Amino acid sequence: MNLMLKPVLVLNASYEALTIVRARRALVLVSKGAACVELATDTRVHPRFEIYLPSVIRLRDYKRIPVRLQVVSRRNILARDGHRCMYCGTKYKPEQLTLDHILPRSRGGRSTWDNLVACCARDNHRKGDKLPEEVGMHLVRRPLPQNVHTVKQLLRELGSEMTEWNRFLWHDNIGERRLQFN
């Protein structure tokens, strides 16, 4: 993989996770002085210079980010569901999953956050244009409707394979951090 395409987590000046960018963009932000490297990899960008590929960068100035609602897209639904089929619970690669309308479109179901789930091809074919209950299928987890926390959850899901990002994404230790601040 091209080094400049690797994902880099971007934090606000307050250490709040904002987004994920490619390494090329992260290096531009750092070289312009708009960001500093919080966590670097052991991969050199250039053999002659002591510049290492960043894994996490932090903006120097705080950016006020307006609350924005995340669009319904295949990528976002798969990320929300953790790349798992919501009927059998098996984890798949993104290209092996389809999207399923819980209430089928043929019955008036819409493409909304709370009606779409990730689904393997086998279960999607089995369900067809019926309700899950009609074919004896049950959801592993009901889909969550979109809210102001959806963006943060998507960042956690997208960064779940980058273990070095865990301390910046507040994964399983939310309760511990709350206890420390109370």
N, CA, C and O of each residue as an XYZ file, in Angstrom:
728
protein
N       0.842     -1.187      0.000
C       0.000      0.000      0.000
C       0.880      1.242      0.000
O       1.921      1.287      0.656
N       0.446      2.234     -0.739
C       1.157      3.507     -0.793
C       1.114      4.156      0.591
O       0.045      4.279      1.189
N       2.272      4.567      1.094
C       2.358      5.172      2.423
C       1.479      6.411      2.559
O       0.929      6.663      3.632
N       1.342      7.176      1.501
C       0.586      8.420      1.567
C      -0.927      8.195      1.651
O      -1.682      9.141      1.879
N      -1.369      6.957      1.470
C      -2.799      6.643      1.549
C      -3.206      6.065      2.904
O      -4.388      5.823      3.148
N      -2.234      5.846      3.776
C      -2.549      5.271      5.089
C      -3.437      6.225      5.891
O      -3.309      7.442      5.762
N      -4.341      5.678      6.724
C      -5.231      6.535      7.512
C      -4.517      7.169      8.702
O      -3.659      6.554      9.336
N      -4.891      8.405      8.986
C      -4.355      9.153     10.121
C      -5.540      9.789     10.856
O      -6.394     10.429     10.241
N      -5.577      9.606     12.159
C      -6.638     10.180     12.972
C      -6.321     11.644     13.259
O      -5.202     11.981     13.645
N      -7.313     12.510     13.068
C      -7.144     13.942     13.333
C      -7.929     14.295     14.587
O      -9.125     14.025     14.688
N      -7.223     14.911     15.550
C      -7.843     15.363     16.794
C      -7.961     16.877     16.782
O      -7.148     17.570     16.171
N      -8.973     17.378     17.457
C      -9.095     18.818     17.642
C      -8.055     19.242     18.686
O      -7.424     18.384     19.302
N      -7.873     20.515     18.888
C      -6.914     20.992     19.887
C      -7.280     20.488     21.280
O      -6.422     20.401     22.158
N      -8.555     20.155     21.481
C      -9.040     19.649     22.768
C      -8.918     18.127     22.881
O      -9.447     17.539     23.824
N      -8.233     17.487     21.940
C      -8.022     16.040     21.879
C      -9.296     15.261     21.532
O      -9.355     14.050     21.742
N     -10.294     15.934     21.012
C     -11.518     15.280     20.568
C     -11.298     14.777     19.145
O     -10.824     15.532     18.296
N     -11.633     13.514     18.868
C     -11.471     12.962     17.528
C     -12.400     13.669     16.562
O     -13.598     13.799     16.816
N     -11.833     14.132     15.438
C     -12.623     14.853     14.437
C     -12.907     14.027     13.203
O     -14.053     13.909     12.769
N     -11.850     13.452     12.638
C     -11.997     12.750     11.372
C     -10.784     11.871     11.117
O      -9.841     11.843     11.909
N     -10.821     11.167     10.022
C      -9.695     10.362      9.566
C      -9.318     10.869      8.183
O     -10.167     10.982      7.298
N      -8.037     11.174      8.004
C      -7.551     11.650      6.708
C      -6.429     10.734      6.235
O      -5.963      9.867      6.974
N      -6.013     10.936      5.019
C      -4.877     10.170      4.490
C      -3.580     10.813      4.961
O      -3.541     11.999      5.288
N      -2.534     10.022      4.991
C      -1.238     10.487      5.491
C      -0.740     11.714      4.731
O      -0.130     12.603      5.325
N      -0.989     11.769      3.451
C      -0.549     12.916      2.647
C      -1.132     14.218      3.204
O      -0.410     15.200      3.370
N      -2.438     14.225      3.492
C      -3.092     15.419      4.036
C      -2.547     15.738      5.428
O      -2.328     16.902      5.762
N      -2.330     14.698      6.236
C      -1.796     14.898      7.583
C      -0.416     15.537      7.534
O      -0.126     16.438      8.320
N       0.433     15.086      6.627
C       1.776     15.657      6.503
C       1.716     17.116      6.054
O       2.532     17.930      6.486
N       0.760     17.449      5.193
C       0.598     18.843      4.765
C       0.210     19.707      5.967
O       0.770     20.786      6.161
N      -0.745     19.236      6.773
C      -1.169     19.994      7.958
C      -0.008     20.196      8.933
O       0.154     21.277      9.500
N       0.791     19.157      9.121
C       1.932     19.254     10.042
C       2.992     20.198      9.470
O       3.527     21.036     10.196
N       3.296     20.073      8.188
C       4.345     20.920      7.593
C       3.952     22.394      7.555
O       4.823     23.263      7.601
N       2.656     22.689      7.473
C       2.189     24.076      7.486
C       2.092     24.632      8.902
O       1.865     25.829      9.080
N       2.261     23.780      9.907
C       2.180     24.235     11.283
C       0.768     24.273     11.836
O       0.546     24.783     12.934
N      -0.187     23.740     11.091
C      -1.581     23.729     11.538
C      -1.850     22.582     12.506
O      -2.856     22.587     13.216
N      -0.959     21.606     12.535
C      -1.152     20.438     13.403
C       0.204     19.959     13.898
O       1.246     20.279     13.326
N       0.165     19.189     14.969
C       1.390     18.557     15.471
C       1.140     17.054     15.575
O       0.000     16.608     15.705
N       2.205     16.299     15.517
C       2.102     14.842     15.569
C       1.962     14.407     17.026
O       2.812     14.723     17.858
N       0.901     13.692     17.325
C       0.685     13.142     18.663
C       1.236     11.725     18.771
O       1.721     11.314     19.826
N       1.157     10.993     17.676
C       1.626      9.613     17.660
C       2.151      9.319     16.275
O       1.436      9.476     15.285
N       3.407      8.891     16.200
C       4.023      8.591     14.908
C       4.266      7.095     14.787
O       4.394      6.385     15.784
N       4.326      6.638     13.554
C       4.679      5.241     13.299
C       6.204      5.147     13.246
O       6.896      6.155     13.390
N       6.719      3.956     13.042
C       8.174      3.803     12.910
C       8.604      3.779     11.438
O       9.718      3.366     11.116
N       7.715      4.222     10.558
C       7.997      4.250      9.128
C       8.462      5.636      8.718
O       7.762      6.627      8.927
N       9.661      5.695      8.127
C      10.191      6.968      7.651
C       9.530      7.349      6.345
O       9.306      6.505      5.476
N       9.219      8.629      6.213
C       8.610      9.129      4.988
C       9.669      9.250      3.895
O       9.410      8.966      2.725
N      10.854      9.674      4.293
C      11.951      9.846      3.347
C      13.201      9.244      3.979
O      13.460      9.468      5.161
N      13.980      8.483      3.210
C      15.139      7.806      3.800
C      16.210      8.737      4.377
O      16.913      8.345      5.309
N      16.353      9.963      3.847
C      17.398     10.865      4.325
C      16.963     11.755      5.476
O      17.814     12.295      6.182
N      15.676     11.925      5.683
C      15.199     12.844      6.700
C      14.572     12.086      7.860
O      14.057     10.981      7.686
N      14.617     12.681      9.036
C      14.033     12.091     10.235
C      12.543     12.448     10.351
O      12.090     12.927     11.390
N      11.805     12.211      9.287
C      10.366     12.470      9.288
C       9.658     11.128      9.248
O       9.851     10.333      8.328
N       8.834     10.888     10.264
C       8.121      9.622     10.360
C       6.648      9.814     10.029
O       6.074     10.874     10.278
N       6.060      8.792      9.476
C       4.653      8.816      9.098
C       3.797      8.956     10.351
O       3.930      8.151     11.272
N       2.917      9.963     10.407
C       2.073     10.124     11.595
C       0.941      9.095     11.621
O       0.487      8.624     10.578
N       0.502      8.762     12.814
C      -0.671      7.913     12.993
C      -1.812      8.740     13.569
O      -2.979      8.521     13.244
N      -1.454      9.708     14.443
C      -2.435     10.619     15.041
C      -1.839     12.018     15.044
O      -0.702     12.221     15.468
N      -2.626     12.984     14.563
C      -2.194     14.379     14.629
C      -3.250     15.174     15.391
O      -4.412     14.775     15.480
N      -2.810     16.325     15.946
C      -3.718     17.199     16.689
C      -3.605     18.603     16.127
O      -2.508     19.134     15.954
N      -4.765     19.200     15.844
C      -4.780     20.571     15.343
C      -4.277     21.514     16.431
O      -4.571     21.312     17.610
N      -3.529     22.531     16.050
C      -2.993     23.487     17.027
C      -4.072     24.456     17.512
O      -4.069     24.849     18.679
N      -4.980     24.838     16.639
C      -6.067     25.748     17.000
C      -7.369     24.961     17.087
O      -7.629     24.070     16.278
N      -8.175     25.303     18.074
C      -9.463     24.632     18.248
C     -10.402     24.999     17.104
O     -10.551     26.174     16.770
N     -11.025     24.007     16.515
C     -11.985     24.230     15.444
C     -13.378     23.897     15.967
O     -13.643     22.768     16.378
N     -14.256     24.883     15.947
C     -15.628     24.640     16.358
C     -16.311     23.898     15.220
O     -16.411     24.408     14.104
N     -16.777     22.699     15.508
C     -17.406     21.869     14.505
C     -18.909     21.873     14.745
O     -19.364     21.430     15.800
N     -19.686     22.362     13.789
C     -21.137     22.355     13.981
C     -21.657     20.923     13.994
O     -21.104     20.041     13.338
N     -22.727     20.707     14.752
C     -23.336     19.379     14.784
C     -23.909     19.109     13.408
O     -24.743     19.865     12.910
N     -23.457     18.034     12.803
C     -23.972     17.696     11.484
C     -24.464     16.262     11.507
O     -23.893     15.388     12.159
N     -25.511     16.060     10.794
C     -26.079     14.720     10.730
C     -25.374     13.943      9.627
O     -25.156     14.463      8.533
N     -25.029     12.731      9.912
C     -24.316     11.874      8.978
C     -25.292     11.325      7.943
O     -26.417     10.955      8.281
N     -24.868     11.273      6.695
C     -25.733     10.776      5.631
C     -25.839      9.254      5.696
O     -24.923      8.569      6.152
N     -26.971      8.746      5.230
C     -27.154      7.303      5.137
C     -26.395      6.845      3.910
O     -26.709      7.255      2.792
N     -25.390      5.992      4.111
C     -24.626      5.446      2.993
C     -24.221      4.020      3.350
O     -24.227      3.629      4.517
N     -23.878      3.273      2.345
C     -23.448      1.889      2.556
C     -22.276      1.841      3.534
O     -22.272      1.051      4.479
N     -21.288      2.692      3.295
C     -20.087      2.718      4.143
C     -20.448      3.007      5.600
O     -19.935      2.353      6.508
N     -21.330      3.988      5.826
C     -21.700      4.364      7.186
C     -22.525      3.281      7.879
O     -22.349      3.038      9.072
N     -23.418      2.633      7.144
C     -24.216      1.553      7.741
C     -23.309      0.382      8.106
O     -23.440     -0.182      9.192
N     -22.392      0.009      7.215
C     -21.467     -1.098      7.510
C     -20.590     -0.763      8.709
O     -20.338     -1.619      9.557
N     -20.125      0.487      8.779
C     -19.297      0.901      9.920
C     -20.105      0.867     11.211
O     -19.615      0.386     12.233
N     -21.333      1.369     11.177
C     -22.184      1.365     12.372
C     -22.398     -0.057     12.887
O     -22.385     -0.296     14.095
N     -22.596     -1.004     11.958
C     -22.862     -2.391     12.337
C     -21.587     -3.204     12.539
O     -21.656     -4.414     12.756
N     -20.433     -2.561     12.472
C     -19.172     -3.246     12.733
C     -18.826     -4.311     11.716
O     -18.139     -5.280     12.041
N     -19.295     -4.146     10.479
C     -19.063     -5.109      9.395
C     -19.544     -6.509      9.767
O     -18.938     -7.507      9.376
N     -20.636     -6.572     10.523
C     -21.249     -7.841     10.921
C     -22.637     -7.938     10.314
O     -23.360     -6.948     10.208
N     -22.994     -9.159      9.917
C     -24.356     -9.415      9.472
C     -25.243     -9.299     10.709
O     -24.980     -9.951     11.719
N     -26.261     -8.500     10.642
C     -27.125     -8.273     11.800
C     -28.129     -9.397     12.022
O     -28.946     -9.323     12.940
N     -28.077    -10.454     11.178
C     -28.939    -11.618     11.384
C     -28.154    -12.800     11.952
O     -28.627    -13.467     12.873
N     -26.971    -13.065     11.420
C     -26.190    -14.206     11.938
C     -25.053    -13.768     12.860
O     -24.512    -14.591     13.598
N     -24.681    -12.486     12.830
C     -23.644    -11.961     13.710
C     -22.222    -12.193     13.239
O     -21.276    -11.842     13.945
N     -22.051    -12.776     12.062
C     -20.725    -13.069     11.537
C     -20.097    -11.809     10.939
O     -20.767    -11.025     10.267
N     -18.796    -11.628     11.196
C     -18.065    -10.479     10.659
C     -17.574    -10.825      9.253
O     -17.065    -11.921      9.018
N     -17.729     -9.889      8.328
C     -17.337    -10.084      6.931
C     -16.516     -8.901      6.449
O     -16.470     -7.855      7.095
N     -15.868     -9.083      5.303
C     -15.232     -7.961      4.617
C     -16.347     -7.129      4.001
O     -17.403     -7.669      3.670
N     -16.136     -5.826      3.840
C     -17.196     -4.958      3.308
C     -17.788     -5.443      1.980
O     -18.997     -5.355      1.767
N     -16.944     -5.947      1.102
C     -17.442     -6.372     -0.211
C     -18.299     -7.640     -0.141
O     -18.963     -7.989     -1.117
N     -18.290     -8.324      0.993
C     -19.094     -9.533      1.161
C     -20.457     -9.244      1.794
O     -21.272    -10.151      1.961
N     -20.696     -7.999      2.140
C     -21.955     -7.633      2.790
C     -22.877     -6.872      1.845
O     -22.433     -6.203      0.912
N     -24.168     -6.994      2.115
C     -25.169     -6.219      1.409
C     -25.915     -5.393      2.451
O     -25.696     -5.555      3.652
N     -26.788     -4.517      1.995
C     -27.654     -3.782      2.909
C     -29.045     -4.394      2.816
O     -29.530     -4.703      1.727
N     -29.676     -4.565      3.965
C     -31.026     -5.123      3.992
C     -31.976     -4.115      4.603
O     -31.669     -3.486      5.616
N     -33.142     -3.964      3.975
C     -34.214     -3.145      4.533
C     -35.029     -4.041      5.452
O     -35.612     -5.022      4.989
N     -35.085     -3.731      6.738
C     -35.850     -4.545      7.689
C     -37.304     -4.602      7.239
O     -37.874     -5.685      7.102
N     -37.901     -3.443      7.011
C     -39.210     -3.376      6.372
C     -38.904     -3.214      4.891
O     -38.452     -2.148      4.471
N     -39.142     -4.260      4.081
C     -38.732     -4.217      2.667
C     -39.303     -3.023      1.911
O     -40.384     -2.524      2.222
N     -38.547     -2.582      0.913
C     -38.991     -1.452      0.091
C     -40.317     -1.764     -0.596
O     -41.133     -0.869     -0.817
N     -40.531     -3.048     -0.937
C     -41.788     -3.433     -1.591
C     -42.999     -3.241     -0.679
O     -44.140     -3.231     -1.140
N     -42.733     -3.088      0.625
C     -43.814     -2.860      1.596
C     -43.776     -1.440      2.162
O     -44.387     -1.152      3.191
N     -43.070     -0.586      1.490
C     -43.036      0.812      1.900
C     -41.846      1.191      2.781
O     -41.792      2.312      3.286
N     -40.889      0.274      2.975
C     -39.710      0.573      3.784
C     -38.818      1.585      3.099
O     -38.663      1.570      1.877
N     -38.243      2.450      3.879
C     -37.385      3.505      3.341
C     -35.931      3.235      3.688
O     -35.633      2.419      4.560
N     -35.034      3.919      3.006
C     -33.597      3.792      3.262
C     -33.210      4.782      4.352
O     -32.680      5.855      4.063
N     -33.475      4.420      5.602
C     -33.182      5.267      6.745
C     -32.264      4.525      7.703
O     -32.096      3.309      7.600
N     -31.672      5.264      8.635
C     -30.749      4.680      9.608
C     -31.385      3.539     10.395
O     -30.718      2.546     10.688
N     -32.656      3.665     10.739
C     -33.271      2.638     11.579
C     -33.984      1.547     10.789
O     -34.619      0.675     11.382
N     -33.890      1.580      9.436
C     -34.485      0.509      8.638
C     -33.440     -0.267      7.840
O     -33.773     -1.290      7.242
N     -32.196      0.186      7.815
C     -31.138     -0.497      7.073
C     -30.167     -1.190      8.031
O     -29.794     -0.637      9.065
N     -29.763     -2.412      7.667
C     -28.752     -3.139      8.439
C     -27.796     -3.833      7.474
O     -28.149     -4.122      6.331
N     -26.587     -4.095      7.952
C     -25.628     -4.890      7.197
C     -26.104     -6.341      7.213
O     -26.615     -6.828      8.222
N     -25.930     -7.018      6.087
C     -26.464     -8.376      5.974
C     -25.607     -9.175      5.007
O     -25.199     -8.658      3.968
N     -25.328    -10.445      5.340
C     -24.600    -11.298      4.413
C     -25.549    -11.703      3.284
O     -26.768    -11.667      3.453
N     -24.998    -12.082      2.153
C     -25.808    -12.421      0.977
C     -26.753    -13.582      1.267
O     -27.900    -13.576      0.820
N     -26.280    -14.569      2.008
C     -27.111    -15.737      2.315
C     -28.358    -15.346      3.096
O     -29.465    -15.764      2.756
N     -28.180    -14.544      4.144
C     -29.324    -14.137      4.961
C     -30.233    -13.162      4.219
O     -31.450    -13.186      4.400
N     -29.647    -12.307      3.385
C     -30.460    -11.369      2.610
C     -31.348    -12.137      1.630
O     -32.520    -11.803      1.453
N     -30.787    -13.160      0.999
C     -31.556    -13.995      0.067
C     -32.639    -14.766      0.818
O     -33.767    -14.879      0.340
N     -32.301    -15.290      1.981
C     -33.249    -16.050      2.801
C     -34.432    -15.179      3.236
O     -35.579    -15.626      3.224
N     -34.145    -13.949      3.613
C     -35.190    -13.047      4.077
C     -36.058    -12.565      2.922
O     -37.278    -12.469      3.059
N     -35.434    -12.261      1.783
C     -36.190    -11.798      0.617
C     -36.960    -10.527      0.922
O     -36.424     -9.603      1.532
N     -38.222    -10.478      0.498
C     -39.041     -9.280      0.716
C     -40.057     -9.481      1.842
O     -41.181     -8.981      1.793
N     -39.625    -10.225      2.848
C     -40.484    -10.478      4.005
C     -39.912     -9.776      5.232
O     -38.771     -9.313      5.225
N     -40.711     -9.706      6.271
C     -40.232     -9.203      7.552
C     -39.396    -10.294      8.203
O     -39.657    -11.474      7.970
N     -38.395     -9.941      9.013
C     -37.560    -10.975      9.650
C     -38.385    -12.005     10.433
O     -38.081    -13.197     10.393
N     -39.410    -11.560     11.134
C     -40.231    -12.464     11.950
C     -40.972    -13.479     11.088
O     -41.232    -14.597     11.532
N     -41.313    -13.100      9.868
C     -42.068    -13.984      8.981
C     -41.257    -15.188      8.517
O     -41.825    -16.215      8.147
N     -39.924    -15.065      8.537
C     -39.073    -16.181      8.120
C     -38.257    -16.730      9.283
O     -37.295    -17.469      9.071
N     -38.628    -16.380     10.497
C     -37.950    -16.906     11.686
C     -36.566    -16.333     11.925
O     -35.723    -16.988     12.538
N     -36.324    -15.140     11.459
C     -35.017    -14.500     11.659
C     -35.155    -13.405     12.707
O     -36.209    -12.783     12.844
N     -34.077    -13.181     13.440
C     -34.069    -12.141     14.468
C     -32.800    -11.319     14.324
O     -31.738    -11.846     13.994
N     -32.921    -10.030     14.573
C     -31.759     -9.143     14.517
C     -30.873     -9.360     15.735
O     -31.365     -9.506     16.854
N     -29.564     -9.378     15.509
C     -28.598     -9.454     16.600
C     -28.721     -8.202     17.465
O     -28.636     -8.263     18.691
N     -28.923     -7.067     16.795
C     -29.059     -5.771     17.483
C     -29.924     -4.872     16.612
O     -29.720     -4.792     15.401
N     -30.867     -4.210     17.214
C     -31.702     -3.262     16.468
C     -30.822     -2.114     15.978
O     -29.938     -1.657     16.702
N     -31.059     -1.653     14.765
C     -30.242     -0.534     14.267
C     -30.569      0.748     15.019
O     -31.729      1.047     15.304
N     -29.536      1.482     15.328
C     -29.715      2.741     16.036
C     -30.049      3.849     15.052
O     -29.406      3.971     14.010
N     -31.050      4.658     15.377
C     -31.301      5.807     14.514
C     -30.156      6.799     14.665
O     -29.413      6.765     15.646
N     -30.028      7.665     13.702
C     -28.947      8.646     13.735
C     -29.204      9.700     14.798
O     -30.336     10.142     14.996
N     -28.141     10.092     15.476
C     -28.228     11.201     16.435
C     -26.893     11.938     16.423
O     -26.047     11.670     15.571
N     -26.701     12.849     17.345
C     -25.470     13.654     17.356
C     -24.231     12.827     17.679
O     -23.114     13.283     17.433
N     -24.396     11.633     18.219
C     -23.254     10.790     18.567
C     -22.855      9.835     17.439
O     -21.861      9.119     17.558
N     -23.620      9.820     16.351
C     -23.349      8.897     15.250
C     -21.958      9.106     14.663
O     -21.266      8.135     14.358
N     -21.544     10.350     14.502
C     -20.229     10.638     13.919
C     -19.124     10.025     14.778
O     -18.190      9.423     14.250
N     -19.226     10.175     16.100
C     -18.204      9.623     16.996
C     -18.196      8.100     16.927
O     -17.130      7.484     16.930
N     -19.379      7.489     16.866
C     -19.458      6.036     16.774
C     -18.847      5.539     15.473
O     -18.145      4.527     15.462
N     -19.107      6.243     14.376
C     -18.525      5.846     13.092
C     -17.002      5.950     13.133
O     -16.308      5.095     12.584
N     -16.482      6.987     13.776
C     -15.029      7.116     13.915
C     -14.466      5.939     14.707
O     -13.425      5.388     14.349
N     -15.156      5.552     15.788
C     -14.703      4.406     16.580
C     -14.683      3.134     15.749
O     -13.735      2.353     15.822
N     -15.728      2.926     14.959
C     -15.816      1.723     14.136
C     -14.749      1.733     13.043
O     -14.093      0.719     12.805
N     -14.575      2.873     12.379
C     -13.575      2.961     11.312
C     -12.160      2.791     11.856
O     -11.293      2.251     11.170
N     -11.926      3.244     13.074
C     -10.596      3.145     13.671
C     -10.399      1.932     14.553
O      -9.375      1.823     15.228
N     -11.361      1.010     14.565
C     -11.285     -0.120     15.489
C     -10.101     -1.046     15.222
O      -9.634     -1.731     16.132
N      -9.621     -1.072     13.999
C      -8.485     -1.942     13.688
C      -7.144     -1.272     13.961
O      -6.098     -1.915     13.874
N      -7.171     -0.004     14.285
C      -5.947      0.729     14.606
C      -5.834      0.794     16.128
O      -6.273      1.766     16.741
N      -5.254     -0.225     16.733
C      -5.231     -0.329     18.192
C      -4.521      0.848     18.856
O      -4.836      1.192     19.996
N      -3.572      1.468     18.164
C      -2.867      2.596     18.766
C      -3.764      3.828     18.899
O      -3.399      4.776     19.595
N      -4.927      3.833     18.247
C      -5.862      4.950     18.334
C      -6.810      4.821     19.520
O      -7.498      5.784     19.858
N      -6.864      3.669     20.153
C      -7.863      3.413     21.206
C      -7.904      4.494     22.277
O      -8.990      4.897     22.693
N      -6.776      4.964     22.726
C      -6.783      5.953     23.808
C      -7.348      7.302     23.364
O      -7.728      8.121     24.201
N      -7.405      7.536     22.047
C      -7.950      8.783     21.536
C      -9.424      8.676     21.161
O     -10.099      9.694     21.008
N      -9.928      7.451     21.012
C     -11.308      7.255     20.565
C     -12.256      6.846     21.689
O     -13.442      6.629     21.437
N     -11.769      6.735     22.911
C     -12.609      6.438     24.073
C     -13.431      5.188     23.854
O     -14.656      5.236     23.961
N     -12.805      4.090     23.556
C     -13.521      2.835     23.282
C     -14.222      2.292     24.513
O     -15.317      2.737     24.854
N     -13.605      1.347     25.170
C     -14.257      0.649     26.276
C     -14.003      1.292     27.628
O     -14.551      0.844     28.635
N     -13.190      2.321     27.670
C     -12.823      2.889     28.960
C     -13.552      4.200     29.251
O     -13.042      5.038     29.995
N     -14.732      4.383     28.674
C     -15.480      5.620     28.916
C     -15.806      5.752     30.393
O     -15.638      6.825     30.973
N     -16.269      4.674     31.004
C     -16.607      4.707     32.420
C     -15.412      5.053     33.284
O     -15.537      5.804     34.252
N     -14.248      4.506     32.940
C     -13.031      4.793     33.707
C     -12.696      6.277     33.635
O     -12.351      6.891     34.645
N     -12.799      6.854     32.435
C     -12.459      8.271     32.284
C     -13.451      9.144     33.028
O     -13.057     10.138     33.637
N     -14.720      8.797     32.993
C     -15.721      9.580     33.728
C     -15.431      9.548     35.224
O     -15.568     10.557     35.915
N     -15.031      8.387     35.712
C     -14.723      8.275     37.132
C     -13.536      9.150     37.505
O     -13.504      9.732     38.590
N     -12.566      9.243     36.613
C     -11.383     10.041     36.894
C     -11.715     11.530     36.971
O     -11.068     12.264     37.718
N     -12.709     11.988     36.210
C     -13.037     13.399     36.167
C     -14.049     13.804     37.216
O     -14.169     14.993     37.509
N     -14.785     12.864     37.795
C     -15.820     13.207     38.784
C     -15.230     13.447     40.155
O     -15.963     13.744     41.098
